[in-house]
Structure formats: C-alpha cells, structure tokens
Amino acid sequence: MNPSELTLLVLRFGFLLLLWLFVFGIVYALRTDLFGQRVRKLPESQAPASPFPTPAAAPAAPAPAPVVAPGPAGPTEPVMKHAPVSSLPAGANTAVGGTNASVQTAHRLVITSGPRAGTELALGRDPITIGRSSESGLVIRDDYTSTHHARLLLWNDEWMIQDLDSTNGTFLDGRRVTVPTQVPLDTPIKIGTTTFELRR
C-alpha cells in the first residue's frame, strides 16, 4: 500500500468518525430538548440554605358569614305569561340615558315596525316574555330574536324592560339594555327587526 492510498484511507476513517460524531451530537441535542437535562440531587447536608426565612403558618381566619340581602330575590329565569314577579334583580336602572324620566303606567303595547307592525297588545299586571318561543306573551319570530329574548314587567307601577341574555341584545331608545331599565311612554324598544312602544 503506497502512501497515497494510506492517506486516503485515513481521510475516509476520519470523515466517517466526524460523521458519527455529528449524528451523536444531533441525537443528544434532540434528547435534551425532549426530556431535559438530568438534575442531580444534593445530599441534605450539602443542600444550600434558603436565603429567606420560612414564615410561621398563620392561623386560618374564620370565614365571614354570608350576608343576606333584605327582601326577596329578583327573577333569574325567563318568566312566562302570568308568572308573578315581586322584585327586580340588583342593579335595576330606573333612569333612561342617566337621567330620571317621568313614567306613567302604560296600558297597551304597540308594534311600530317589523313583520307585525300595527299589532297592539293590552297590558295587564303580569310580566310579558318576548321571544321566539310559542310560550312567550309577545312572539317575535325572526333570525335576530332569541327564544326567550326579553321581559316586560311592572315595578312600582312602572314598566321595566329586562334583557334575558339574548344574543343580539335589546335596545331602548337606541341604547342597549344591560340591566332592567325603566321604559317611558312612547319610547321605542327594538328587539331583532321589531320595534314597539308602550302607550297609554
């Protein structure tokens, strides 16, 4: 074997060795990324002391007693026709647009726009649920009205509108209703594609 062949053979083995080292390096890097590096546990005698003192466990404070609000709670479920309502949920808004509005008790509901424009509904003392459900006091069937969309109810002889977590919202005089809100006479309420007003 002449020197040139020997040099070529050494170069081949060297290249093969470098190739295997490269492969092992890649495998080690992948293993470290997937499983992380192994952590050695120190004996307890060599474990470093914590720089912060461990606070003594404080005695658990007694849980406060629940506060019961006076008076009956307001309705939380959609009320169908003729269901009694004694109070409103907390946060009811008795003002429209942030100012007190004088409201007289309405006796009829008049639909002013929408598929049932011109329809009138007599108002009594019971709450009226509005929505697509056939059990609603005022049935509105369109793609923008929820099954139980909103509710009209009397509070201190004044009509209030309450949204029942509808998808597209209930609007009183162009403002979205988020809490039970007082409804003045002749003020438009929009639900879906239908607009109606309360009148004497």
C-alpha atoms as one frame of an Amber mdcrd trajectory, in Angstrom:
protein
   0.000   0.000   0.000   1.595   3.223  -1.138   1.469   6.412   0.967  -1.253
   7.995  -1.131  -3.603   5.057  -0.563  -2.827   5.100   3.159  -3.573   8.834
   3.355  -6.849   8.320   1.504  -7.835   5.502   3.883  -7.066   7.662   6.940
  -9.083  10.517   5.482 -12.029   8.179   4.897 -11.941   6.908   8.503 -11.597
  10.464   9.783 -14.564  11.629   7.718 -16.609   8.628   8.906 -15.693   9.402
  12.530 -16.708  13.064  12.134 -19.989  11.984  10.542 -20.810   9.714  13.500
 -19.867  12.416  15.987 -22.226  14.782  14.150 -25.050  12.209  14.293 -24.493
  11.608  18.032 -24.459  15.365  18.636 -27.840  15.750  16.915 -29.338  12.815
  18.862 -28.062  14.267  22.156 -29.491  17.696  21.351 -32.880  16.187  20.464
 -32.889  14.125  23.648 -32.078  17.210  25.736 -34.871  19.207  24.074 -37.411
  16.433  24.583 -36.536  15.187  28.069 -34.415  17.978  29.555 -31.147  17.608
  31.381 -30.836  15.221  34.279 -30.723  17.061  37.600 -28.516  15.677  40.357
 -29.929  15.814  43.863 -27.552  17.089  46.522 -27.433  15.370  49.901 -29.389
  17.169  52.587 -26.146  18.050  54.383 -24.904  19.869  51.243 -28.194  21.469
  50.270 -27.931  25.283  50.310 -29.929  27.059  52.962 -32.825  29.181  51.767
 -31.947  32.891  51.804 -35.439  33.737  53.022 -36.748  32.598  56.397 -39.758
  30.352  56.314 -42.692  32.208  57.859 -44.656  30.509  60.559 -48.015  29.288
  59.445 -50.615  31.892  60.295 -53.836  30.686  61.864 -56.634  30.441  59.366
 -59.040  33.341  59.633 -62.652  32.349  60.173 -64.735  32.589  57.040 -67.094
  35.574  57.086 -70.733  34.771  57.468 -72.725  35.218  54.274 -74.606  38.479
  54.062 -78.256  38.035  53.280 -79.794  40.948  51.425 -83.162  42.042  52.770
 -86.194  41.343  50.718 -86.943  38.582  48.206 -84.528  37.996  45.343 -85.491
  39.019  41.820 -86.387  36.612  38.997 -83.464  34.794  37.432 -85.237  32.536
  34.959 -87.346  33.636  31.987 -90.898  34.203  33.203 -93.751  33.074  31.037
 -97.159  34.680  30.899 -98.988  35.175  34.190 -95.922  34.428  36.330 -95.815
  36.642  39.460 -92.806  38.898  39.900 -92.263  40.565  43.260 -88.946  42.370
  42.759 -86.205  43.220  40.299 -82.627  41.940  40.205 -79.974  44.102  41.832
 -78.691  46.913  39.640 -82.009  47.756  38.032 -81.817  51.069  36.239 -84.754
  53.362  36.882 -83.384  56.081  34.642 -83.061  56.250  30.875 -79.871  57.763
  29.496 -78.610  58.519  33.007 -81.414  60.970  33.893 -84.619  60.349  35.767
 -87.569  60.071  33.428 -91.149  60.582  34.466 -93.025  57.413  33.576 -96.760
  56.926  33.562 -98.231  53.452  33.595 -98.852  52.240  30.041-101.893  50.149
  29.187-101.009  48.883  25.711 -98.041  47.767  23.640 -97.983  48.925  20.022
 -95.640  47.396  17.420 -94.462  50.250  15.188 -92.158  48.402  12.761 -91.325
  44.863  11.754 -93.334  41.916  10.427 -96.177  42.559  12.921 -96.310  46.348
  12.581 -99.641  47.781  13.723-100.333  44.988  16.230-101.491  46.094  19.690
-101.287  44.101  22.901-103.188  45.030  26.062-101.011  45.274  29.165-102.230
  43.962  32.491-100.290  43.457  35.715 -98.421  40.293  34.751 -94.949  40.251
  33.178 -94.680  39.601  29.447 -91.886  37.496  27.999 -90.812  38.387  24.456
 -89.096  35.944  22.129 -89.395  33.243  19.510 -90.884  30.704  21.902 -94.559
  29.969  21.360 -94.990  30.308  25.158 -93.990  33.982  25.042 -96.564  36.685
  25.685 -95.275  38.507  22.587 -93.973  36.087  19.957 -91.406  37.566  17.541
 -90.020  35.130  15.020 -87.002  36.381  13.096 -83.341  35.421  12.806 -82.241
  38.112  15.274 -84.540  37.205  18.180 -83.666  34.662  20.868 -86.075  32.034
  22.183 -86.511  33.976  25.442 -85.185  37.387  24.437 -86.538  39.958  26.903
 -89.157  40.578  29.542 -91.506  43.450  30.355 -92.573  43.669  33.982 -94.173
  46.119  36.401 -92.150  47.618  39.242 -93.861  50.200  41.457 -96.476  50.762
  38.737 -93.768  51.469  36.155 -92.882  49.180  33.277 -89.327  47.866  33.097
 -87.564  46.091  30.222 -85.112  43.308  31.075 -82.857  41.548  28.575 -82.670
  37.786  29.150 -79.063  37.331  27.976 -80.115  37.459  24.349 -77.599  37.078
  21.536 -78.344  40.296  19.663 -79.454  42.445  22.582 -82.434  44.601  23.494
 -82.340  48.322  22.709 -84.298  51.077  24.463 -84.241  54.378  22.558 -81.112
  53.225  20.705 -79.199  52.151  23.836 -78.518  48.518  24.642 -80.199  47.330
  27.847 -77.837  45.577  30.254 -79.922  45.778  33.454 -83.683  46.079  33.993
 -84.453  49.608  32.810 -87.469  51.882  33.151 -89.471  52.367  29.954 -91.004
  55.817  29.405 -94.153  56.142  27.327 -93.748  56.337  23.530 -90.075  55.279
  23.730 -89.017  52.767  21.045 -87.843  49.325  22.160 -86.095  47.295  19.465
 -85.824  43.511  19.539 -84.487  41.901  16.394 -86.231  43.544  13.446 -89.255
  44.567  15.517 -89.762  47.925  17.233 -92.574  48.625  19.671 -93.643  51.290
  22.184 -95.647  51.390  25.387 -98.606  53.746  25.253-101.486  54.788  27.495
